[in-house]
Amino acid sequence: MVKNRLRVHGPRAFLVLLVACFAPTASAGAAMSLSATANAVGAGTPGLAQPTMVTLTTTVDNNGASPPVPAGRTEKLTQTLPAELANELAKFGACPESKFDDNRTAPGGAEDPSVACPADSLVGNGSLQNYSEVSSPPIAPSDKVVIVKNATTGGLSFWLSFEPVSGLRSSPIIPGTVATNAFGQTVITWDTTPVQPLSAIKLLKFRTSYNANQATLQALEPFANSGCASGSWAFSAVGSFVGGKPANRTAATSLDCTALTPPIPVVPGVVSIRSSNVRVNAQGKGKFALACSSAGPCKGKFEIRPAKRRNPTPARRKVVIAKGSYSLAAGESAKVGFALSGDGAALLERRGGSSGAKLKLRPSAGGLVTGPLTLG
């Protein structure tokens, strides 16, 4: 059962409902359109599928009006991908819905999936536009969309934050199911009713961009290019409407898969240090915490050196307590393990098992990042 995630209270609620009761019904003769873009690396084969970012944009109704007025409340949108796009969702992690189910969370808030969920559960992003007959301006766009693999439902979730009625923020979840049809095509069905709780609010434009880690093309993508046998890829979308009015609408488009756009460049993220005190066990091992921004992955090398003291000897200047490398996905927070070097273990022993130190991060892209540590 889908919950109504938009709560409207007070005089505004009365106005919304009153206008909804007398809102005119738009023409049922309007069309639905679909556009698609794809980025891929190499041709791809069934045995070696290549990373692909696929973006599908469905305009439910342009109706010839300006601004466009949808013909009815959309119940479901079904997207069908070409069979050559291999479904690799099984390789992704998943996130419980309880982590991102707050219906008033703004982008970047605690229950924004890009903050609350593991990076490997993020399947993509997108956008949404609603048409409202009770607010001005009439078109309400999303502030942010995150597509996440849902551990609770076993499907996908389209989380968004927007204001369908001015002044009333909502962060509904659109549930999605994924299946494979008799032709080997992946079929994704989105239940869009949570973003249209009133008859005066209708879905206008729905964009899904299936790409891992939100904005950058990574080695792992939810749908990967496994071939281009016919020279083109065919996509389709079917929209059904609440109460069956108007009748189902179908839109189709195709891409020349021999001339795909090049992959978008990987933008490195910004790494930050989240530890100040680090416990070192009897075996000389410890862990410090790092965080990577959502812009892209964070990779590099690290060194832990003694904190500066007055008049250090040349030998102390050269001591490396520990060193190694780190690698975090976009938006990930994780602990990085290290083992004391011989000099590092001797230093801690001389100082009674505790020592001030400095952690130096050398990202593969970007400048040096440093922070104090207390080892003990």
PECOR-V906988 format. One line per field, one symbol per residue. phi: phi as a letter, one per 20 degrees, with the letter a starting at -180 (. if undefined). psi: psi as a letter, one per 40 degrees, with the letter a starting at -180 (. if undefined). burial: 1 if it has 9 or more other C-alpha atoms within 8 Angstrom, else 0. Layout:
phi = ???
psi = ???
burial = ???
This chain:
phi = .eefeddccmgffffgfffffdffefgeefdccccbcbdbdmfmcgebfdgbddcdcdefaelmdcffcffaffebcdddefffeffdffeefbcffffcdfecfegnffdfgfdedfgfeeerbrbbcdddecbcffddefeacceceeffenddcdebcacfcgndfccfdefcdcbdefemeeddddeeffecfcfedcfdccdccebflmccedfdcfcdfdqbfenbddcbccddcgmmcffgdccbbbcffecfffffffefedeceddcccedefemdbbceccdfffrfccrcccdcfffcflffgfffefdfabrccbcfgmedbedebcffgffffffffemnbbfbcedddffcoefccafcdea
psi = hhihehhhiadddddddddddehihiheeiiiihiiiihihidiidegiihhhhhhhhhdhdeeihiihidihhdihhhhiidehhhfddeiaihideefeheehiheidfhdeddiideehdaaaiihihheeihiehhiidihhhihhddeeaihghihigdhheghigihhiiihihaeeeihhhhhhedeegeieehihdhhhhhghifdeihidhidhiheifdeeihhiihhhiiheehaiiihiiiiiheefiiiiiihhiihiiheidhhhhadefiiiihiihiedaihiaiiihiiihihfiiddddehhdiiaiihiiheihihhiihhidddddddddefeiiiihhhhgidhiihhiiiihh.
burial = 0000110000001001101100100000011111110111101110001111111111111110000111111111111111111111000111111011101011000011111111111111111111111100011111111111111000111111111110001111111111010000111111111111101111111111111111111100111111110001111111111100010111111111100100100001111010100101000111111111111111111111110000000000001111100101111110010111101110111000111111111110000011111111
